[in-house]
Amino acid sequence: MQKQQLKQLLEALLFVAEAPLSVAQLCDYLLDHGRDVSRKQVRETIDELQQDYQERGVQLQRVASGYRFQTRAELGGIIAGLWQEKPPRYSQALLETLALIAYRQPITRGDIEEIRGVSVSSQIMKTLQERGWVKVVGHREVPGRPQLYATTNEFLDYFNLTDLAELPAIPEPPTKATNAETAPKESENAQ
């Protein structure tokens, strides 16, 4: 297959795909349709496409599940008016719960409640699972065997991340000043 033809085909596949596509998925699709292309060729072609779209209104972005076309983040506010439907608004409790799962996974609902100091409603956990952002990854080996929750690739894709290491660092809480720092210096008192 000619390089330009492969580039056009990959661009079209990624453009029409409903979900991100990995290099392996692209290779399998091409092979299923009579085009034997190596993973190296696909990766190189995707790199070229990313360069081609670098300064455009849409970009080819790598996320946890693969590659997808998306609009540039800085244009989101301007183009959001095209849709009549407003994006869902999430409660502070839901976002806090999601953050705890993302940063402390795997984690139980009891652990989340202990950290937050309030109970976590079943509706919050249901919403997170329905969105595909959170899944049960096992059970803790304690009485009652509570479920352990972790984030999914859909969570990473939604927040435009390739892996959890890209989550922003949690800022350290401010420390209280010690008496030595707040007390006036002796030399100031002597004057």
N, C-alpha and C positions, 0 to 999 in steps of 0.2 A: 504494500500500500504506500502510495506517495505521501510524503510528509505533510503537504498542504491539505490533502484529502483527509488524513488522520486528524489534523488540527480542526478542520471544519466539522468532522463527525463528532469529535469529543466536545467541541463547543456546543453543537446542537443537542447532544445527549444531556450535557450538564444544564443547558438552558431549559429544557422541557421536563427534567426530572422533578418529581414532587418532593423528594428528599435528597439530602447529600449522597453522592456516590463515591465510593472508595476506588482506588486504583485497581484493586482486585475485582470489584464489581464491573468496572469498565472493561477490563481485559476479558472477563467471562462473557459479558454481553457481546463484545466484538467477536470472540471466538465462536459463540453460538450462532453468529450471523456470517460465518465464513471468513472472518478476518483475523488471522493469527498475528497478534502484536505483542511484543514483550512488555513487561511492566516498566522496564527502563525507558522504552520509547514513549509509553503513556505518561510517565512522570516528566520526562523532558518536554513533551508537548504541552502538558499542563503548566509547567514552569513558563513556557513561552506565552501561553494564553494569559497567565497572571501578569506578565510584563505588558502584554498588549492592552490589558484593561486597567493598568495601574493609575492612569490619569483620567479615567472616564467616570461617568455617573454610576455605573455598576462595576462591581469587581468580582473576580473569582476568588473565593475565600475558602481556606481549609478550616474545617471544624472537626470535631471528634469523629463523626460518622463518615467523613470524606470531604468532597469538594462541592461547592454550590455557588451559584451566582446570587449576589445580593446587592442592594443599593448601598451607596456609601453612607456611613452613619451620620455624617454631617448634613446630609440632605433629608434625613428622616422627618424632621419637623415640617419642612416645606411640602413634601409629597404626601404626608399623612392625611391631608384634607381630601384626597381622592376617594377615600373610603368613607361611606356613611356610617359604618359600624365603628363604634369606639372600642379600642382595645380593653380587655378586662382590667379592672382595678383590683389589686390584691390588698388585703388587710395587712396591717403591721404585724399581727400575730402570725399570719401565713408566711410572710417574708422572714420573720425572725426564725420560725420553725425551719424553713428551707435553708437559711444560712447555717443554722446549727447542724443540719444534716450534711450540708456540703463541706463544712470545715471539720466536723468531728466524726465522720462516717467510718465504720458502721456505728449507728447509735440507736438506742431504744426510745420509745415514746416516753418512758419513765425518766430516762436521762434528760430528755428535752424539757420535761416538766420540772425537773429538779433545777436545771440551769435557769429557765425562764421564771420559775417561782409561781407559775399558774398552770392549770391543766390545759392540755392540747385537745381541742375538739376533734371529734371523729370526722367532721366535715372538712377540716383543714387537711387531715391526712388523706381523705378521699379525693379532695381537689388536687393535691400534689400528685397522687397516683394516676388520676384521670388525665392530667396534663402530660403524664409520662415522664415527669421530672424525678420521681422517687420510686423506688421499688424495694420489696422485701428481699434481702439477700441471705437470710438465715435466721437463726434463733439463738439467743444467749442461753448458755447452759446453766441456768439458775432456776429455782422453783417458779413455775408458771411459764417458763420458756418464752419470754417476750420476743417479739419480732425485732430484727435488726434492719434498719433502713439505710439506704445509700442512694446517691444520685445516679442518673442514667446518662447515656449519650445524648438523649433528647434534651436533657437539662443543659449539657455542654453546648449543644448546637444552638439552643434558644439564646443562650447568653454569649454566643460567638467565641467559644473556648475550644481548644483542642484537647486540653487535659486540666485536671484540677490544680496543677502547679501554677496555672495562669490566674487563679483567683487572687484578688488583691490581698495584700498582707493586712492582718487585723492590727489597727493601731493600739499601742500600749495605753492603758488608762493613765490619766494624769496622776502623778504622785503628789502627796501632801508635802508641803515644805516642813523640814525638820526645825526644831527649836534653834539649832545652831545657825541655820540659814536665815531665820527671821529675826534673831536677836541682834541688836546693834553691836558693832565691833567696839572693843574696849578703847581703841585709839580715838573713836568718834566721841565716846563718853568723856574722855580725859580733857577734851578741849573746852 
